Amino acid sequence: MRGFATVHAVAIFGQPVFAGRYLTGDYAMLAVHRFGADLVFAIGLAQLAPTALLWWRGGPRWPFWASLLLVAGETAQYFAGLAGALDLHVPLGVALVTLAVVVLIGIWR
């Protein structure tokens, strides 16, 4: 579970970097940002499995629910990006990075 949370946080941290590079004129970075979105979402889905297993084995529930919230937010983020709704895409991205860091810190404690 810690591995998934760590990889998820690293992947989600790359997204604003790729978007920033795109906004500075490196238009090839949009494809990297889109691939990163797919990767972040896939890692988020995969993260649900160990958190559900932890809960099933009598561990805390919060990692599962926090991971599910991340996946739901990433889904909304993906569609906001496709629609070009930057007024939602940017602040939601900040919230998702923050939540990923909170989950990472909580899981490693």
N, C-alpha and C positions, 0 to 999 in steps of 0.2 A: 504494500500500500504506500509506503514511504517513497519507493522508487517511482511509482506512477505519479504521485503528487509532485515530486521533484521535477520529473520530465515535463509534466503538465505546466508547472510554473515557468520553467525555462522556455518552453515553446510559446507560452502566452506573452512572455516578456519580449520575444522577438517581433511580435506583431506590430507594436508601435514603431519599432525601428524600421521595419520594412515599409510601413505606411509613410513614415517621415522621409525616407529616401525617395519614395514615389512622389511625394509632394514637393520635393526639391528639384524635380525634373528628371529623375532616373525612372523613366516610364516602364522599364522592364521589371522593376520591383513590384508592380501591381500583380504580376503573375506569381511572384514569390509570396506576396501577402495573401493571395487567394489560396495558394497551396498550404501556407501556414495556417489559414483558417480551417482547412480540411483536416490538417494534422492535429491542431488543438482540439477540434471536436472529436476526432477519433480517440485521442488519448483520454479525453474527458469521459467518453463512453466506456473505454476500457477501465478507467479508474473506478467506475461504479461496481465492477465485479469484486475486487478485494474489499471494498468498503461494505458491500452487502454481506460478504462472507464473514467479516469481522463482527458485524451486527448479529448475524445468524449464530455465531459462536459465543454470543453473550457479551460482546464488547460494546463500546459506545455507539449510539445511533447517529450522532451528529455528523461524522464523516460522510456517511451515505447521503444524508439530506443536503449537506453543503455541496457535495459533488453533484447531486442531482440539480441543485440550484445553478451551479456552474454550467452544466450541460444545457439547461433550459435557457439561461442567459446567452450562451454561445449560439444557440439556435436562433434566438431573436437577433443577435449581433450579426450573424451570417446573412439573414434576410434583409436587415437594415442596410448592410453593406451592398448587397446586390441591388437594392432599390435606390441606392445613392442618398439615403436619408442620413446625412452626416450629423444632423442635429440630434439624432438618437445614437448613431454609430459611435461617435467619439466619447460621449459621457458614459455610455454603456461599456465601452472598452476599458475606460479607467476603472469603473466599478468591478469589472471582471478580473482585471489584473490585481486589484486590491483584494478581492475575495480569494483568488488563487493563492496569494501570499499569506493571507490569514489561515487558510486551510493548510498550507504547507507548514507554517509555524505550529499550528495546533496539532498536526499529525506527528511532527517530530518531537513534540514535548512529551 
